[in-house]
Amino acid sequence: MPRVALATYDPGAQPSKDRDLPVLVRALRDAGAEAVAVPWDAPDTDWSGFDLVVIRSTWDYSWRAEEFVAWAEKCAAVTRLANPAEVVRWNTDKRYLGDLAEAGVAVVPTRYLAPGDAPDLPDDHEYVIKPTSGAGARYAARYTPDDHDRAVRHLARMHEEGLTAIVQPYLSGIDVSGERALQFFGGRFLHAGRKGAVLSPGTAYDAAKVAHPDLVPWTPTPAELAVAERALAAVPDAPELLYARVDLVDGADGQPRLMELELVEPNLFLGLHPGSVAVVRDAILGAAGR
């Protein structure tokens, strides 16, 4: 049976926030595989000793995105990495939303403000600012036109750190219908969940946020599945994806829009869908055996 590493982050003295991790390790071991969870930046790890490295919860990567991408490329050079390193490089920079929009995917309208750009912010609607490299709503906040000065300070802080900002309209439908996360594994739809709005009015960009509030199981609509499948088909060079999560919200017209396409380290929410564990296990074992 194969040797499989599930790449995660080092939580230090705190318990890991990845509740899926011990479940997957146990499921793989029960199936006969040698499975371990290893921090992606653990020194002296011999990644070539694994038949497959699955990126699972490397949730500190966005603070050192280039270092993380370099690790993914080095890892992929000595063993099989899922998802592939070229996908990691593309997906860790949310400017991929522009690529998807050009491919005809219905995405949330997005602009980018790089360091040195003028703070060109909306003056007629509520909006969101967040970095092109981020996870867990890090450095994300919502603003009204009256919050202009506060938003400019937010931008200035990001630009000082060399971060490019995303500016998107705040789609109020999320306060009604929430955000839906459609999970795919092994090339097939796995399950879905719905969560409430993450960004509350007035919450500071550098405040801690609950990444997945009020999470419940969800049955996606045909329209949601269609947007998700179109997004996955638009990933450059049609790579083989072991896993994917497509995050959707409703646009002003009530139709689903892609907010994010998570191809690096999406939370799988297996606690909501215990029956999915066997599917994920088998897909990982299949990928390891190729």
Buried (B, 14 or more C-beta within 10 A) or exposed (E): BBBBBBBBBEBEEEEBBBBBBEBBBEBBBEBEBBBBBBBBBEEEBEBEEBBBBBBBBBBBBBEEBEEBBEBBBEBBEEBBBBBBBBBBBBBBBBBBBEBBBEBEBBBBEBBBBEBEEEBEBBEEEBBBBBBBBBBBBBBBBBBBEEBBEBBBEBBEEBBEEEBBBBBBBBBEBBEEBBBBBBBBBBEEBBBBBBBBBBBEEEBEBEEEBEBBEEBEEBEBEEBBBEBBBBBBEBBEEEBEBBBBBBBBBBBEEEEBBBBBBBBBBBBBBBEBBEEBBEBBBBBBBEBBEE
